[in-house]
Amino acid sequence: MKNNTQQEKDHPSKKIMPETTLKEIKELNTTIKTTSEQIITQTISHLKKINPNRPQEMEYFDELANMFGKRTQELEQYKAEGKKIVGYNCIFAPLELIIAAGAVPVRINSGWYDTSKLGDRVVPVEVCSIIRSTIGAKMIELSPFLELSDVLITVLTCDGMTKLSEILGGYKKVWHLSNPRIKDSDQALKFWNEEIKQIKNNLEKLTGNKITTKTLKPAILKTQKATKAFRRLQNIRKDNAVISGQDALLVTQTFMWDDIERWTEKTNILCDELDRRIQAKEWICPPDTPRVMVTGTPMFWPDNWKLPSLIEEGTPKGILVADELCSSERLLYDPVGIDEWTMTDMLNAIGERYLMACTCPCFTSKDGNEDRINWLLTKIKDHKIQGVIYYVTRGCMLYAMEYTTVKRALDKINIPVYYLDTDYTREDTGQLKTRVEAFLEMLNTQIDL
Amino acid sequence: MTQQQTNEAFWRWQEYQRVMPNKSWTKNDIITAGVDVGSVGSKATVLVNGEIYSWSITRTGSNSSDSAAKALNWALKDTGIQQSDLKYIIGTGYGRVNISFANKALTEIACHAKGANYIWGSQVHTILDVGGQDIKAIRCDDTGRVTSFLMNDKCAAGTGRGMEVFADLLKIPIEKIGEMSLNITEEPPSVSCTCVAFAKTEAMGLLRKGWSKEKVLAAYTKAMAIRMSNLIKRVGLEPALVITGGQSKNIGIVSRVETALEVKCLPIPNWRENGIDPMIAGALGAGIYAKAIYDKTQTTRD
């Protein structure tokens, strides 16, 4: 644990959080970490219990789910060897460049409920739960990934992320990555490509490694393979109920901190097992189980896992077959498309993949955020979705405001959508359960008289 | 202590049981039950061949399962029907998961729509259910099947519990509250805050300022009605509109919701005579679903 005076030396004038004594930091860190490890163990054994015939290859991801476990030790080892860890708060961060520079990318958004209450000491309670929770996690140095990061790439997508960047900047070196709010203009892409180049220069300076065609090409190939494995998993879920939505979400979630190559390999092995289960017709739920998709605010491990479990474990049960979350499906759906392996082409392709393919509600155009609508409509058709849950946590303004547009589009194709608002808390589970179950009853044709 | 007990009487609404007159049953009939354990009231219905036979309305105690048993036993009282005669029981409401003797649980949203469809008929397409701890706006088709719904946050604002608090504060029996809120010469502006805790403070301020109880009540009732109307607007009003739950009997709420939405609700059945009390809509829907699901299990077995 780094002490406060050391932090002050690093960033003397920028500390925003109230003074927390080392004793309090230590105490809160121990309590919350212990609770968190218990919750992780409980959630995993619960997933095993509710599905006795769970894919065996989930075991790898189960172990990875303990964020304080082996992966943290690995990252510590990398650091000891002189490798740099680059934390990021949003999927706009160009992973390929981080890898090409010989650094290790890791996502730092917080899913801890308890730390969001600590965040209330710094920002008002109306602020987005994820932001408050991340602030709280930093306050007590809880997140191993955030703490181990040598630098943070903070993307200025929404207001919360923008100001979070300032707060974290008091404790860590921060590189801003500013995305334009409009995609379809030449100057937007130009501006964005300049931002990407700046990150490249910064990475080279940090690591002392020049990013060349020789290092960038294999990095791109690596993420392309990850995308391919991810798409394979999603394609399996299209037509075959062989994996629960909760398990699939755990696979995508762990991508955020795992070694990309190893994650790809393990995901492919899991898909092999799922393919065998399709052959053996080992379905995890009856064929008439309502097929649900979730869209909205990202969900983060380990605490903010209540919605998937409410969908798949209530009365009646649904199955979560797809999502449009930047913490899952959107992470990996689009590969970097390369025409020629020249430096200029590769950099442009990276810029384009992160900007153009993204359906984040921070974007608008003269037709609104039509990319997101189109993406949702395609997904609904491909995955035979019967109902959509539009999930928003407190203070998540962009997703909350885009609901009306999404609802209008889904009304046109007669797909029911339910707006579910919640916060980083366990207290509203009963209320949410009634809402989710009533929605599933609505989709369920079995209770037709 | 004595003071507190006198206060309690104001918000205490009437618990009662009813057996429908001129109906009978035999051992060959399919008898089902629905039990709706809400946060404030527990309701039970007994149905013979899908027709309402008897019901009860009681206060929910600290234990959901006990409250459910109490409501059901009371509904069965003087009917000659034993619990063992019941072919299928469905639990609903906030405490639905804790009803040990129920065969199945359904949400109160599905049940209220079905119950309203039974009480008022197929013309019902929008239901406002004002429960003890939440309010729900439900849309349904001609058969009483839910097509969409909205719920407010877990908050006493605009709920039956909020009304109880006001009855207590103003020392007016809860049954009289609706009429009294209309006993004014001019409708006052609504209280600015629907949060029960803050509205209470605001109301006390208004009383000190010299407002009559009726006027304060009108201001609070109006605020609640606006909150309810907004929820209905958000879900989309498709006539006919009905109100279920305890507040359906609050004429002050009903008339103000009608004014805000510029539409008339279907009148509540005269439950003191032979009509069905809209407070039991959820339990009634549960009983209807119980019959339907029981029938289905029989056909699959044949």
Interface residues (C-beta under 8 A of the other chain):
Chain A: T315 P416 Y418 Y419 D421 D428 G430 Q431 T434 R435 E437 A438 E441 M442 I447 D448 L449
Chain B: Y94 V97 K104 A105 L106 T107 E108 I109 A110 D134 T143 R145 V146 T147 S148 F149 L150 M151 D153 K154 I288 Y289 A292 I293
